[in-house]
Amino acid sequence: MRKVAVIVLVIMTSVVIAASVMAQSAVKDECVALCKKAAEFINEKGLDAAIAEINNREGKFVAKNTYVFLMDLDGNRLAHPYATPGYPKIIRLFDMKDTTGKLFVQEYIKVAKIKGEGWTEYMYPTPEELKKDIPFKEKKSSKKISFVYRVPGKDLMVIAGFFE
Protein backbone atom coordinates (compact mmCIF):
# COMPACT_ATOMS: atom_id res chain seq x y z
CA MET A 1 0.00 0.00 0.00
CA ARG A 2 2.85 2.35 0.85
CA LYS A 3 4.47 1.73 -2.56
CA VAL A 4 1.22 2.65 -4.31
CA ALA A 5 0.99 5.88 -2.30
CA VAL A 6 4.57 6.79 -3.22
CA ILE A 7 3.95 6.05 -6.90
CA VAL A 8 0.77 8.17 -6.89
CA LEU A 9 2.64 11.00 -5.16
CA VAL A 10 5.47 10.85 -7.73
CA ILE A 11 3.00 10.87 -10.63
CA MET A 12 1.04 13.81 -9.16
CA THR A 13 4.24 15.77 -8.56
CA SER A 14 5.36 15.12 -12.13
CA VAL A 15 2.01 16.33 -13.50
CA VAL A 16 2.20 19.52 -11.41
CA ILE A 17 5.76 20.22 -12.54
CA ALA A 18 4.89 19.58 -16.19
CA ALA A 19 1.88 21.91 -15.97
CA SER A 20 4.02 24.62 -14.38
CA VAL A 21 6.67 24.33 -17.10
CA MET A 22 4.01 24.51 -19.82
CA ALA A 23 2.40 27.57 -18.20
CA GLN A 24 5.76 29.33 -17.88
CA SER A 25 6.51 28.53 -21.52
CA ALA A 26 3.21 30.12 -22.58
CA VAL A 27 3.99 33.29 -20.61
CA LYS A 28 7.47 33.42 -22.14
CA ASP A 29 5.93 33.16 -25.60
CA GLU A 30 3.54 35.97 -24.68
CA CYS A 31 6.45 38.18 -23.54
CA VAL A 32 8.37 37.61 -26.78
CA ALA A 33 5.31 38.24 -28.97
CA LEU A 34 4.34 41.45 -27.15
CA CYS A 35 7.88 42.84 -27.31
CA LYS A 36 8.19 42.15 -31.03
CA LYS A 37 4.76 43.68 -31.71
CA ALA A 38 5.70 46.75 -29.66
CA ALA A 39 8.98 47.15 -31.58
CA GLU A 40 7.11 46.89 -34.86
CA PHE A 41 4.59 49.47 -33.62
CA ILE A 42 7.43 51.86 -32.72
CA ASN A 43 8.96 51.56 -36.19
CA GLU A 44 5.60 51.93 -37.96
CA LYS A 45 3.81 54.57 -35.87
CA GLY A 46 6.70 56.46 -34.28
CA LEU A 47 7.98 56.99 -30.76
CA ASP A 48 5.26 59.38 -29.55
CA ALA A 49 2.44 57.03 -30.58
CA ALA A 50 4.28 54.08 -29.02
CA ILE A 51 4.81 55.89 -25.72
CA ALA A 52 1.11 56.72 -25.56
CA GLU A 53 0.11 53.12 -26.34
CA ILE A 54 2.62 51.51 -23.96
CA ASN A 55 1.55 53.88 -21.15
CA ASN A 56 -2.09 52.79 -21.65
CA ARG A 57 -3.08 50.19 -19.04
CA GLU A 58 -5.90 49.09 -21.33
CA GLY A 59 -3.68 49.14 -24.43
CA LYS A 60 -2.51 46.48 -26.82
CA PHE A 61 0.74 45.88 -24.94
CA VAL A 62 -0.85 44.83 -21.65
CA ALA A 63 -1.80 41.15 -21.52
CA LYS A 64 -3.19 38.82 -18.91
CA ASN A 65 0.19 37.73 -17.58
CA THR A 66 2.57 40.51 -18.59
CA TYR A 67 2.98 43.97 -20.09
CA VAL A 68 5.57 45.84 -22.15
CA PHE A 69 7.56 48.84 -21.01
CA LEU A 70 9.98 50.95 -23.01
CA MET A 71 13.52 52.09 -22.21
CA ASP A 72 16.35 53.70 -24.11
CA LEU A 73 19.86 52.28 -24.12
CA ASP A 74 21.01 54.90 -21.61
CA GLY A 75 18.77 53.31 -18.96
CA ASN A 76 15.91 55.83 -19.08
CA ARG A 77 12.40 54.47 -18.74
CA LEU A 78 10.29 56.17 -21.39
CA ALA A 79 6.94 54.41 -20.97
CA HIS A 80 5.35 51.99 -18.50
CA PRO A 81 1.65 51.18 -18.14
CA TYR A 82 1.86 50.98 -14.34
CA ALA A 83 4.14 53.95 -13.68
CA THR A 84 3.47 55.67 -10.39
CA PRO A 85 1.16 58.65 -10.92
CA GLY A 86 2.91 61.95 -10.31
CA TYR A 87 6.36 60.59 -11.15
CA PRO A 88 8.18 62.12 -14.11
CA LYS A 89 7.32 60.46 -17.41
CA ILE A 90 11.00 59.74 -18.10
CA ILE A 91 12.99 58.25 -15.22
CA ARG A 92 16.69 57.40 -15.24
CA LEU A 93 17.01 53.84 -13.92
CA PHE A 94 20.53 53.01 -15.13
CA ASP A 95 21.83 52.35 -11.59
CA MET A 96 18.70 50.61 -10.31
CA LYS A 97 19.40 47.46 -8.30
CA ASP A 98 17.26 44.51 -7.42
CA THR A 99 16.91 43.42 -3.79
CA THR A 100 20.19 41.48 -3.98
CA GLY A 101 22.16 44.43 -5.36
CA LYS A 102 22.18 43.30 -9.00
CA LEU A 103 22.23 46.15 -11.54
CA PHE A 104 19.44 44.64 -13.62
CA VAL A 105 18.80 47.65 -15.87
CA GLN A 106 22.46 47.54 -16.92
CA GLU A 107 21.90 43.86 -17.73
CA TYR A 108 18.92 44.84 -19.92
CA ILE A 109 21.19 47.26 -21.80
CA LYS A 110 23.95 44.68 -22.20
CA VAL A 111 21.53 42.11 -23.65
CA ALA A 112 20.03 44.69 -26.02
CA LYS A 113 23.40 45.99 -27.24
CA ILE A 114 25.23 42.67 -27.54
CA LYS A 115 22.57 40.12 -28.52
CA GLY A 116 19.64 42.26 -29.58
CA GLU A 117 17.30 40.11 -27.51
CA GLY A 118 17.37 37.71 -24.60
CA TRP A 119 16.21 36.79 -21.12
CA THR A 120 17.30 38.24 -17.78
CA GLU A 121 16.55 37.19 -14.22
CA TYR A 122 16.62 39.19 -11.02
CA MET A 123 14.94 39.42 -7.64
CA TYR A 124 12.21 42.02 -7.27
CA PRO A 125 9.12 42.60 -5.12
CA THR A 126 5.80 41.69 -6.71
CA PRO A 127 3.29 44.49 -7.38
CA GLU A 128 1.47 43.49 -4.18
CA GLU A 129 4.71 43.79 -2.18
CA LEU A 130 5.52 47.16 -3.73
CA LYS A 131 2.23 48.55 -2.39
CA LYS A 132 3.25 47.78 1.21
CA ASP A 133 4.36 50.78 3.25
CA ILE A 134 7.73 49.35 4.27
CA PRO A 135 11.28 50.10 3.07
CA PHE A 136 12.22 48.55 -0.29
CA LYS A 137 14.92 46.34 1.27
CA GLU A 138 12.34 44.80 3.61
CA LYS A 139 9.91 43.84 0.87
CA LYS A 140 9.70 40.15 0.01
CA SER A 141 11.32 39.45 -3.36
CA SER A 142 10.46 36.94 -6.03
CA LYS A 143 12.37 35.92 -9.13
CA LYS A 144 11.40 38.04 -12.11
CA ILE A 145 12.18 36.78 -15.59
CA SER A 146 12.20 39.44 -18.31
CA PHE A 147 12.58 39.37 -22.07
CA VAL A 148 14.57 42.26 -23.53
CA TYR A 149 14.19 43.14 -27.21
CA ARG A 150 16.08 45.90 -28.97
CA VAL A 151 13.92 47.84 -31.40
CA PRO A 152 15.52 47.30 -34.83
CA GLY A 153 17.35 50.40 -36.02
CA LYS A 154 16.83 52.32 -32.76
CA ASP A 155 18.59 52.87 -29.44
CA LEU A 156 15.45 51.61 -27.68
CA MET A 157 14.45 48.37 -26.00
CA VAL A 158 11.11 46.93 -25.03
CA ILE A 159 10.87 44.62 -22.04
CA ALA A 160 8.19 42.24 -20.80
CA GLY A 161 8.47 39.92 -17.83
CA PHE A 162 6.75 37.83 -15.25
CA PHE A 163 7.29 36.54 -11.74
CA GLU A 164 8.24 32.89 -11.42
C-alpha atoms as one frame of an Amber mdcrd trajectory, in Angstrom:
protein
   0.000   0.000   0.000   2.853   2.351   0.849   4.473   1.731  -2.564   1.221
   2.655  -4.311   0.985   5.876  -2.303   4.574   6.792  -3.223   3.945   6.050
  -6.896   0.771   8.167  -6.888   2.644  11.003  -5.155   5.474  10.850  -7.727
   2.996  10.871 -10.629   1.038  13.808  -9.156   4.237  15.774  -8.556   5.357
  15.120 -12.135   2.014  16.335 -13.497   2.196  19.524 -11.411   5.765  20.224
 -12.538   4.894  19.581 -16.187   1.885  21.910 -15.965   4.023  24.618 -14.379
   6.670  24.332 -17.099   4.012  24.515 -19.825   2.399  27.573 -18.204   5.761
  29.327 -17.884   6.506  28.531 -21.520   3.207  30.121 -22.581   3.985  33.289
 -20.608   7.469  33.425 -22.142   5.932  33.157 -25.603   3.544  35.974 -24.678
   6.453  38.185 -23.541   8.369  37.614 -26.782   5.313  38.240 -28.971   4.342
  41.446 -27.152   7.884  42.836 -27.314   8.189  42.153 -31.030   4.763  43.685
 -31.711   5.698  46.753 -29.661   8.976  47.152 -31.577   7.109  46.886 -34.864
   4.587  49.469 -33.623   7.433  51.862 -32.724   8.959  51.561 -36.194   5.602
  51.926 -37.961   3.811  54.572 -35.866   6.700  56.459 -34.280   7.975  56.985
 -30.761   5.260  59.376 -29.547   2.438  57.031 -30.583   4.279  54.079 -29.020
   4.814  55.891 -25.723   1.107  56.722 -25.563   0.105  53.120 -26.336   2.619
  51.511 -23.959   1.550  53.875 -21.150  -2.090  52.788 -21.653  -3.083  50.186
 -19.038  -5.900  49.090 -21.335  -3.683  49.143 -24.428  -2.510  46.476 -26.816
   0.743  45.877 -24.943  -0.854  44.832 -21.654  -1.800  41.148 -21.522  -3.190
  38.815 -18.906   0.194  37.727 -17.577   2.567  40.512 -18.592   2.984  43.969
 -20.094   5.573  45.835 -22.148   7.562  48.840 -21.008   9.982  50.954 -23.008
  13.517  52.094 -22.208  16.349  53.698 -24.111  19.865  52.279 -24.125  21.011
  54.899 -21.605  18.772  53.314 -18.962  15.912  55.826 -19.079  12.405  54.468
 -18.739  10.292  56.171 -21.387   6.939  54.409 -20.970   5.346  51.994 -18.501
   1.646  51.177 -18.145   1.857  50.980 -14.343   4.135  53.947 -13.679   3.470
  55.671 -10.391   1.158  58.647 -10.919   2.909  61.949 -10.310   6.359  60.588
 -11.152   8.176  62.124 -14.108   7.318  60.457 -17.410  10.997  59.737 -18.104
  12.985  58.246 -15.220  16.694  57.400 -15.239  17.009  53.841 -13.920  20.534
  53.012 -15.127  21.833  52.353 -11.589  18.702  50.607 -10.307  19.404  47.461
  -8.302  17.259  44.507  -7.420  16.911  43.423  -3.793  20.190  41.479  -3.985
  22.161  44.433  -5.364  22.185  43.296  -8.998  22.227  46.146 -11.540  19.440
  44.637 -13.616  18.804  47.652 -15.874  22.455  47.536 -16.922  21.900  43.862
 -17.728  18.922  44.843 -19.925  21.189  47.256 -21.795  23.951  44.679 -22.200
  21.528  42.113 -23.649  20.025  44.692 -26.023  23.399  45.987 -27.239  25.227
  42.669 -27.545  22.567  40.117 -28.516  19.641  42.265 -29.579  17.299  40.108
 -27.505  17.374  37.709 -24.595  16.211  36.788 -21.123  17.304  38.239 -17.780
  16.551  37.189 -14.218  16.616  39.189 -11.020  14.936  39.422  -7.640  12.213
  42.025  -7.266   9.121  42.604  -5.122   5.801  41.687  -6.714   3.293  44.491
  -7.378   1.469  43.492  -4.181   4.706  43.790  -2.179   5.521  47.164  -3.730
   2.229  48.548  -2.387   3.251  47.778   1.212   4.357  50.781   3.255   7.734
  49.351   4.267  11.275  50.096   3.066  12.221  48.551  -0.291  14.915  46.345
   1.268  12.337  44.797   3.605   9.909  43.839   0.867   9.699  40.146   0.011
  11.318  39.455  -3.360  10.458  36.936  -6.032  12.371  35.917  -9.128  11.405
  38.044 -12.108  12.182  36.785 -15.585  12.198  39.443 -18.310  12.576  39.374
 -22.073  14.575  42.256 -23.529  14.195  43.136 -27.212  16.081  45.905 -28.966
  13.925  47.843 -31.398  15.519  47.297 -34.827  17.346  50.403 -36.017  16.834
  52.324 -32.756  18.585  52.866 -29.440  15.452  51.609 -27.675  14.453  48.369
 -25.996  11.107  46.930 -25.026  10.871  44.616 -22.042   8.187  42.239 -20.798
   8.473  39.924 -17.835   6.752  37.825 -15.249   7.294  36.543 -11.738   8.237
  32.894 -11.420
